[in-house]
Amino acid sequence: MTEFQWPWEYTFPPFFTLQPHEETRNQQIKVWADLVLRYLKYLNKYQVNINESTFPLFNNETLKRRLSPETILVILEYLQRTGHAAPLDKRRIEWQVYWYTLEEYANMVYDWIQQTGQLNTICTLYEIASGENSEGMEFHGIDEKVLLNALRTLEIKGKCEVVELDDSYGIKFF
């Protein structure tokens, strides 16, 4: 695995403090949001806790600077507004983060299903997320909880049906 390439802002101490000037703060939040998505994708990680102050993404040990939980929450709320995150608890401590929006994931999966001739067949979450047929696809390796949320958007559109079977799911695509 190649080393993650941090943006120049990560070595700039003020980057770790929410800026007071609105335009600067908005740009800072956008840069942080992009960094969160890229770093979590690099780690193949889909969950974040706002209290993970030692997590390298939020803690630059070289600079001895870290984001506060409040600032992390501001960034995650921005990601939520753009369709890239959702809180997993009422206190908004645990968050699920999507490298792509659920709609984008849903479209990727549905395009793949069509291209591979799997309409009117039943697939499991595992087959879609980790099966050898999906290797090389952008969604391969996706967290099954994220995949299930994305498939729910297809279900609403009538493009699939998600059926719970014991402790797993079967998905029929139309």
N, C-alpha and C positions, 0 to 999 in steps of 0.2 A: 504494500500500500504506500503510495507516495505521500509525502508530508503535506499537510493542509497549508495552503497559501493564504495567510492573513492579509486583509487589506491594509493599506498604509494607516488608515484611521485607527486601527487597533493599537498602534504604537504611539498614538497621540493622546496624552492624559485627559484633555477635556472631553474626549469621546465617551468617557465613563461617567460623565456628569450630565444630566439632562440640561440642555442649554435654555436660558431664559428667553432669548429672542425667538419669536414664533416661527419665522421662516427657517432659521437655522435649526431649531428643534425639530421641525417637520422633516427637514432633510436628514438630520441625524437619525431620527426614528426609521426613515426609509432605508438608510444604510445599515442600521442594526437589523432590521427585518430581513433584508437580503442576506446578511451575514448569518443570521440564525438559520435560515433555510439552507444555505450552502453548507454550513458546518454540520447540521443534523443529517443532511443527505450524505456528506462525507463519512459520518459515523454510522450511517444506516439506523438512525434513531428517530423515533416518532413521538417521544414524550419528554416534557420538561417540567421541572418543579421550580417555582419562582424562588424558593429558598436554597437552591443549589449554588450558593455563593462561591464554592470552590471549583465549580465546573469551569474548565478552561475558557469556554466561550464567554463567560461573564466575569472572569477573573484573570487579569494579566499580571502574573507574578513578577515579571521583569519590571513592570512599571509600579508594582504594588498598588494597583487600582482594580476596583471591582464595581460592578453595577449593583445598585441597591435592589431589593425585591420590588420596591415601588416602580423603579424604572423598568425592570424586567416585565412587570405587569403592563406598563404602558406599551411596550413593544409587542407583547402578546395580544393585547387588545387591538392594536393596529393590524396585526396579522389576522385576527378574527374578523375585522371589518373587511379585509381583502379576501376572505374565504380560505385562509391558510392555517387557521387554528381554531380550537374550541376548548373551553374549560371542561375538565372531567369531574370537578366537584363544585359544590355551591360556594365554597370559600375562594375559588379561583386560584388555587395553589398548584394543582396538577393540570397540565395542559397537553392536549394532543396537537401535534403540529404536522401539517401536510406540506410536503415539498411542492406539490401541485395542488390546485383546488380539488375538492371532491368531484366537481363537474369535469375537470380535466382528466382525472383518474378514470372516471366512469366512461368518458369518451374513448380513452386509450384502450380500456378493456373491451368495450363494445366493438371498436374497430378491429381489434385482434380476433375476437370471436367471429366476426363476419369474414375476415381474411382467411381464417383457418377452418371455415365451414362448420362451425360449432353451433349455429342457430338451431333451435328446437332440440338441443341436447341438454343434459344436466351435467354441471361441473361442480366440483367442491371448491371451497375457498383455497384449500391447499394447492389444488391443480392450477388455479389461476395465479396465486401468489408465488408459488415455489416449484411448480411442476416443470419438467424438462421442456414441455412445449412452449412455455412462456419465457424461457431463457433468452436473454438478449433484448427483451422488451423493457421499456422504461419502468414499468410497474413491477417487474420481477423482484421478489424479495420484500414486497410491501408488507407492512404489518397487517395482519388479518382483520384487526378491528377497524383500521383505516379503510381497507378494502370493502368491508361490510358496509361502512357508512357511504362509500362511493356507490356501491351497488344499490343501496336504497334510493339514490337519485335516479338510477335507471328504472327501478321498480315503479317509482312514482310516474315515470313517463310511459309505463307499459312495455318496456323493452326487456324486462326480465321479471322473474318471480323468485323471491328468496324464501326457501322452506327450511325450517329448523328441524333437524333430525337428531334426536338424542342430544349430544353435546357438540354437534357440528351442523353445517349448513350445506344445502344443495341449492344451486342456482340454475334455473332454466331460462335460457335466452330466447327471445322471440324476434 
